[in-house]
Amino acid sequence: MAQSIYSQSLDSLPLKELNNEFLKGIQARERVVSLKKIVKTDSVQLSLYKDSIIPNFRLALDTAKVEIVRLDTKVRSQSETIKTLKNVLKGGLIVIALLTIGYIL
């Protein structure tokens, strides 16, 4: 009698493992269905956003190019102003130096 009970427990162990594997397979199939739905939804959203993302990106690039040109022009203008002010300052210093020398002599 003890042998038959031992035999039953050995036989039922593979069935439990098989049932666990079947459960894992069922859960995996359910996940696959859910993931396919997510992929489909993401694809639809991406196609909708793609139509607005690309034009917005191009508009941002065009705006940036215009801003770069504007800022470059401003930098060049201010650079010319600085050069002019340096020359005026040098001329003023020369005049002051000449006047000081003339006053001393």
C-alpha positions as CSV (number, residue, x, y, z in Angstrom):
1,M,0.0,0.0,0.0
2,A,2.8,2.4,0.8
3,Q,4.2,1.8,-2.6
4,S,1.1,2.9,-4.5
5,I,0.9,6.2,-2.5
6,Y,4.5,6.8,-3.3
7,S,3.8,6.0,-7.0
8,Q,0.8,8.4,-7.1
9,S,2.9,11.3,-5.7
10,L,5.5,10.7,-8.3
11,D,2.9,10.6,-11.1
12,S,1.2,13.8,-9.9
13,L,4.4,15.8,-9.8
14,P,4.8,16.0,-13.6
15,L,1.1,16.9,-14.0
16,K,1.6,19.8,-11.7
17,E,4.6,20.9,-13.7
18,L,2.7,20.5,-16.9
19,N,-0.2,22.5,-15.5
20,N,2.2,25.3,-14.5
21,E,3.7,25.3,-17.9
22,F,0.3,25.4,-19.5
23,L,-0.6,28.3,-17.3
24,K,2.6,30.1,-18.3
25,G,1.7,29.5,-21.9
26,I,-1.8,30.9,-21.5
27,Q,-0.5,34.0,-19.7
28,A,2.1,34.5,-22.4
29,R,-0.6,34.3,-25.1
30,E,-2.7,36.9,-23.2
31,R,0.3,39.2,-22.9
32,V,1.0,38.8,-26.6
33,V,-2.5,39.9,-27.4
34,S,-2.2,42.9,-25.1
35,L,1.2,43.9,-26.5
36,K,-0.1,43.6,-30.1
37,K,-2.9,46.0,-29.1
38,I,-0.4,48.4,-27.6
39,V,1.8,48.2,-30.6
40,K,-1.1,49.0,-32.9
41,T,-2.2,51.9,-30.7
42,D,1.3,53.3,-30.6
43,S,1.6,53.0,-34.4
44,V,-1.6,55.0,-34.9
45,Q,-0.5,57.7,-32.4
46,L,2.9,57.9,-34.1
47,S,1.4,58.3,-37.5
48,L,-0.9,61.1,-36.2
49,Y,1.9,62.9,-34.4
50,K,4.3,62.4,-37.4
51,D,2.1,64.7,-39.5
52,S,2.5,67.5,-36.9
53,I,6.1,66.8,-35.6
54,I,7.9,67.1,-39.0
55,P,6.3,70.5,-40.0
56,N,6.8,71.9,-36.5
57,F,10.5,70.8,-36.5
58,R,11.0,72.4,-39.9
59,L,9.4,75.6,-38.7
60,A,11.6,75.6,-35.6
61,L,14.7,75.1,-37.9
62,D,13.6,78.0,-40.2
63,T,13.0,80.2,-37.2
64,A,16.4,79.3,-35.7
65,K,18.1,80.1,-39.0
66,V,16.5,83.5,-39.2
67,E,17.4,84.2,-35.6
68,I,21.1,83.1,-36.2
69,V,21.3,85.6,-39.2
70,R,19.7,88.4,-37.1
71,L,22.1,87.8,-34.1
72,D,25.1,87.5,-36.4
73,T,24.2,90.9,-38.0
74,K,23.8,92.4,-34.5
75,V,27.2,91.0,-33.4
76,R,28.9,92.4,-36.5
77,S,27.3,95.8,-35.9
78,Q,28.3,95.9,-32.3
79,S,31.8,94.8,-33.2
80,E,32.0,97.8,-35.6
81,T,30.7,100.1,-32.9
82,I,33.3,98.8,-30.5
83,K,36.1,99.4,-33.0
84,T,34.9,102.9,-33.7
85,L,34.7,103.7,-30.0
86,K,38.3,102.3,-29.5
87,N,39.6,104.6,-32.2
88,V,37.8,107.6,-30.8
89,L,39.2,106.8,-27.4
90,K,42.7,106.4,-28.7
91,G,42.3,109.7,-30.6
92,G,41.1,111.4,-27.4
93,L,43.9,110.0,-25.4
94,I,46.4,111.3,-28.0
95,V,44.8,114.7,-27.9
96,I,45.0,114.7,-24.1
97,A,48.6,113.6,-24.1
98,L,49.5,116.4,-26.7
99,L,47.7,119.0,-24.6
100,T,49.4,117.8,-21.5
101,I,52.8,117.9,-23.2
102,G,52.0,121.4,-24.6
103,Y,50.9,122.6,-21.2
104,I,54.1,121.4,-19.5
105,L,56.4,122.9,-22.2
